[in-house]
Amino acid sequence: MKSIVCLLVMAVVCFSCSEKKTTVHLKGQLKGMGPQEVMRYNGAVSMVGDSRDVLLNTDSEGRFDTIIELSEPEYFSISRNSLYLTPGDDLEMVITENNNEAEFKGIGTEANTYMKKRLFPKGGSFLEGGRNIRTDFASTKVLIDSLASARRAELQALKNVSPEFKRLEGARILADVVNSYICYASYGKEYQFDWAAYQRMTPEEQEVVGKKLQEMQETFYAGIATDMNRMYRELTDTALLDVAVVRDVLSYAGEDKYGWFEGIELPDRTHELYEAYSKVGALREKVNLENVEAARKFVAESKNKDIASEVKHKVDQAGKLVQGQPAFDIVMEDVDGNMKRLSDFRGKVIYVDLWATWCGPCIQESPAFEALSKKYEGKDIVFVPISRDTRKSDWKSYLENHHKELTQYNSQDLALKDDWCIMYIPRFIVIDKDFKIVDAYAPRPSEEEVIVPLLDSLLN
């Protein structure tokens, strides 16, 4: 009898040891961020949708404590901080908008401390925004390759990470090298010219300069084909699509004219992911029945459930933004702290400008938005500028130094992301007097030849 009891105890112990963990515990503090910060899913299908994003609710000091369901390791990001979370992780963290300042404690620390040094593809990866450019490509290439070797050595020295993490991060390093080579033609000294002098040229002279630059870049791209082809052959595994920079560099396959992908056949899943991206991209540019139906057809024919699911989510969202649908209400706050709803303007045509102090194109559109509002002064139309700045102090400080005639608002209402599908700014929205959507992706105020007839038609 005693032996049977022992066997039962051993069975329970073995079962509990083999039970797969499906949660991650995260707690800590987000400094300098909003009370509701989105932890964005960064795996392969994040290229298409955001249904896997996680909302982190913080207290007045930015502290949070949450458990998320996770069946397998995944990449996420908070602001500029990249995270690699594995079921069973128990992490305490301090996060700011500067990824180098992140602090981690607990299970999962080593992988996420390593991720602090992730390079940014939009800055040219190892080129670091042009800071690592040397006199020519040959000398810059030597530096890129040496930095990549040092990064690989650092990765291999990690002890408390999985082989899969090392494989994915090894692919990131290689893809960053590829991206660095590609971006050299934008940062290299031989591809720069005097912009002030260019502005003084005639259109014909500018065309000659532009054509010469393009020819130089194309010669460069053709010259690196052998290296590119060798590296691309190591990046075709679909599992590597979870790494953002791998997705970035593989996007050139569809327009390859230099031989980078010669003899390389990308998997069907990769092709489908980029096709899904184009369908969702069309919806982000313009919500109309044609784009909605094209996306629905893709979903019906898709062979990958996770990709189809994300596209369907976007189609469902977009269907609610078609002209004539009820507009989604949002809560916003003026500089004095007074709360207002967008629906408070019902009865007037509403032209919304979604912007932020850190958004260059947004700032460029602001004078045109204000000027257009004066053109319609006294008419049944209201111009509503809404800042998306998560730090209200930045927004208020900007307004103190940049006088605005229009009443200014700030909003962190989740309806902007979940219902209005705000993925980028500047973004403009036109709503009619009955608070129904006219154009969820309206023309910019600088496009007077388009926006003025639209507004006039609603008023007349």
N, C-alpha and C positions, 0 to 999 in steps of 0.2 A: 504493500500500500504506500509506503514511504517513497519508493522509487517512482510510483505513478505521479505522486504529488510533485516530486522534483522535476519530472518530465514536463508537467503542466506549467510549472513556474518558468522553466527554460523556454517553453514554446511562447509564453506571453512576452518574455524578455526579447526573444528573437524577433517576434512580430513587431514590437515597439521599435526595435532597432532598425528594422527594414522598412517601417512605415515612411512613405515619402512625405516630406514637408512641403506645404503648399502656401505658406505665408511668409511675409517679410515684415519685421517690426522696425519702424523708423520713428525716431524722435530727435528733437533738437531745436534749433533756432534758425530762422531765416531773417537775416539782417538787411534792412533797407528795402524790403519788398512789401507787397500789399497784403491785406488780411486774408485774401484767398488767392494763393499762388498755385498755378498749374504745374504739376510734375509731368512733363511731356514724354510719352512713349516714343523711343527713337529706333525701334526695330524696323524691319523691312517695310511693313505695310504702313508705317507712319508717313511714308512718301505719298500715300493716297488719302489717309484719313486720320482722325484723332479720337476715335471712340475708346481707345485704351488709355487715354490720359487720366491722371489721378489728381483730384483736387485736394490741396493741403490747406486746411483751415487753421489759422494761427490766432493766438491771443494778441493783446495790445503790444506785447514785447516780441512778437514774431515766433513764439514757441508753439510747437506742435507735437503730437504723439499719435501715431496711427499705425494700423496694421493693414496691409494690402494683400490680396490674393494673387499668387503667382505660381504657375505650374512648372515653369522652366526659367532659366536665367534670361534676363532681358536688359536692354539698354534704355535708360531714361535720361532726362535732363531737367535741371532747375536753373532757369536763366542761362548763364554760360557754363554751368557746371554739368559735366557728364557723369552719370552713375551707371554702374553695372551691378544689378541686384540679382541675387541668387536665392531661391527658396531656402528658408532657414536663417537668412541674414538677420542680425539684430544690431542695428547701427544707431549710434548717437552722432549727430552731425551739427556743425555750424556752417551755414552757407551764406555767402554774400554774392553780389553780382560779379565779383572778381574770382574766377575759378582757382587762382593760385592761393587764395586765402582760406579755402575750405579746410575744415578739420573733421576728422573721423575717429570714432572709437567703437570697439566691439567687433562682432563677427561680420566680415566683409570689408574690414578696414584696408587691407593691403591692396586689393584690386582697385578700390575707389581712390586711395591715395595716389596710386599710379595714374589713374584717369585724370587727375588734376592737371597733368602736363599735356593733355590732348591738344593737338594742333588744330587750327581753324582753316578749313579749306578755302573760305572766302578771302583769307589773307595770304593765300598761296602756300599753305602748309609750311614746309621747312623754310620757305622764303620769308615768312613772318612779316608780311606786309611790305616786303622790299628791303627790310633791314639786313638780310643775308645775301643780297646781290653783290657779286664781285665784278671784276672788270669785263668778263665775258662769260659765255655759257660754260666753257670747259672748266674754268676755275670755280664757277658757282656749282657745277655738277660735282666736283670733288668735295666741296663743303656739304652739299646735300647728302651725298652718299656716306660721308663720315658721320654726320649727325644721325642718319638712319641706323648706322652700325652701332653707335652708342646707345640709341634707343632700344635696339634689339637686345643688346647685352643687359640693359636694365630690366627688360621684360623677362628674359630667361632667368634672371637672378631671383625673381619672385618665388616664394616658397608656399604661400597659403592661397594659391589660386589654382583653378582647374586647367587641365590641358586644353580644353575648348576655349577658355579665356585667352590663353597664350596664342592659340591658332587665330582667333578673331583679331586680337590686337597685333599679331604679326602681319595679318592682311591689311590692317589699318596703316601700319608703317609703310608697307609696300605701296599702297594706294596714295599715301601722302607723298611718296617719292614721285609717282606718276603725276600727281597734281602739281607738284613743284616744277617738274619739267614743263608741263603745259603752261603754267602761269609765268614762266620765265619770259615768254614773248610779250607779256604785258608789263613786267617790271624791269626787264633788262635795259641797261643804259642806252644800247644802240637802237632801242625802239621808242625812246623818248624824244620829244621835240618841243620847241618853244611855243607854248600855248598862246602867249600874248601875241607873238608874231603871227600865229595861225589865225587868230581872231581878226587881224588886220588884212588878211588876204582876201582876194576876190573869191567867189564861189568856185570859179574854174581852177584857181590855184589851190584851193582847199581840196578839191577833188583829186588833183594830181598828187598832193601830199598823202591823202588818204589811200590812194591806190598803191603808192610806193610802200607805205607801211604794211598794207595787206600782203603785198608780194613778199616782203621781207619775212613776215610772220609765217606765210605758207611755205617758204623755203626752209625755215627753221623747223616747222612741224614735220616736213618730209624728211629732214635730216636726222630726226630722232626716232624714226619709225622702227628701226631694229630693236632698240632698247625698249620702246613702248610695247612692241609685239611680245617680246620675251616676258615682260612684267604682266601684261594683260592675261597671258596664258595661265598665270597663277591665281587669277582673281575670278574665275568663272564659276566656282562652286556656289550654288544658290544659298548655302548657309551663310556665306560672307556678305550677303545683302543686308544683314542686320547692322553692318558697319556703315555709317552715313557716307564717309568719303569714298568707300567702294561703290556705293550707288551713284555718287557724283561722277566719278571717272568713267564708269561703265556707260553713262548717258551719251558719251561721244560715239558709241557704236553705230547709232542710227545715221550719223552724218560723216562717217569715216571716208576720207578721200586721200589719206596719206599712207595707207597700208598698216595702220596700227593694229587692226583686227584681222589681218590677212590669215586665212586658214583657221580662224577661231569661230566656232559655232556656239553662241550663247544658248543656255537651256530655255525651254519653253516657259518656265516660271518667270525667268528674267524678262523675256519679251512681254509676257502678260502684265508684269508689274509696271513696265514703262507705258504700255498701252493704257492701263488703268490710270496712270498718272496724267496722260494726255486727256482722257475723258473727264477726270475731275478738274484738270486745269481749265478745260473749256467751260465747265460750270462756274468756276471761280471768276472767269472773265465776263461771262454773260449767262444769266439764267433765262433760258427760253425753252419752249417745248421741244425744239430740235435737239438741243444739247441734252435735255433731260431724257428724251427717248433714246438717243444714242448711248447714253450711260446705262439705261435700263436694258438695252439689247446686249451690251457687254456683260452685265451681271448674269443674264440668262445663259450666256454662252461660256462663261468663265469656268476654268477647270480647277481653280484654286479657291477653296472656300474662304480663306482668310482675306484674300484680295477682294473677292466678290462681296464679302460682308462689309468691308470698308467703303467700297464704291456705292453699295446699296444705302448705307448710312448717309452718304453725301447726296445721293439722289433724293432720298426722303427729305433731307433738309432743304435741298434746292427746290423741290416741288412746292414748298411752303413760301418760297421767295419769288414765285412767278407773278407777273403783273396782275393786279386785281385781288391778290390774297390780302387778308388782314395784316396790317403791320404789327410787328412785335413791339411791345412796350418795354421801355427801360427806365431805370431810376438814375438820376444824375444830380450833381451838386454844383452850385455856383461858387465863386471865390469866397463868398461870405458864409458858406456852409448851409445855405438854404437848399432844401431838397425839392426836386421837380421831376415830373414824369414827361416823357416824350408825348404821351397822349394828351397832356395838358394843352397842346397846341392844335388839337383837333378843331376843324373848322377853317383852318388855313392850310395852304400848301406848305410842306415842310422840306427844306433842303438841308441835309445833315452832312457835316464835314467831320470825319473821324481822323484824328491826327495825334501827334505826340511831339514833345520838345526835342527828342533825339532823332526824329525822322526828317532828313534833309528835304526830300521831295514834298513832304507835308508843309514844311515851312515855306517852300517856294510857291505853293498854291494859296497860302493864306492871304496875301495881298489881293489876289484875284477874287477870292471868296468875299472879302470885305467890300471890294469895289462893286461886285455884282449885287451885294445887298443894298447898296446905296441906289443902284439903278432901279430897284423895285421898292424903294421906300414909300410907305403909305398904301401899299397894295396888300392883298390877302395872302401874304407869303412870309414865312419866318425862316431866317438863316440860323442854324444851330451848330456852332462849333463844339465838338466834344473831344476833350483830351483823353487819351488812353494811358497817360503816365501813371505808373503804379505808385510813385512817390509824389504826393501832392505838393510837397515842398519844392520840387523841381519845377512843377507846373506853375505854381504861384510866383516863384522867383523869376521865371521866364516872362510872365505877364507884367511883372513890376518893371521890367526893362524893355518891354515891347508893347507899346500902347495899342489897345484894340477897342474899336467902337462897339462891336457886338458883345452881348453878354456871353461870358465864357463858362463852359461846364466841364466837369470831369466825371467819368463813369467807369466803374469796374464791374458793372452788372454782367453776370454770366450769360445773360440773354444775347449779348453782343457776340460771344463766341459760339454758344450752343444753337441759337436761333438765327441770328443774322450772319453767322459763319464768317466772322471777321478773322481772316488768316493773315492779312497784310494791310498796311496803310501806306499812303492815304487811301481812303475809301469814302465814297460819296453815295448818299441815298436820297431818293425823292419819294415823298409820300403825299397823297392827295388830301383834299379837304375832308373826306370821309374816313381818313386814317387807313387807307389801303395802299398797298405797294404800287408805285408807278415804275420805279427802276431801282432794284437793290444794288446794282453796280452802275450807278449813274455817271454821266460824263463829269470831268473835272471842271471847275469854274474857269480855268484858263482856256478850255475848249468852247469858247463863246458861240461859235458857229453851230454847235450841237446843243449845248445846255440852254441857251436863250430861247430857241424855238420850242423846246420841251416845256420850259416853265411858262412861256407865253400861252401855249396851248391849254395848259391846266388852268390858267387864270381867265382865259377867254371862253 
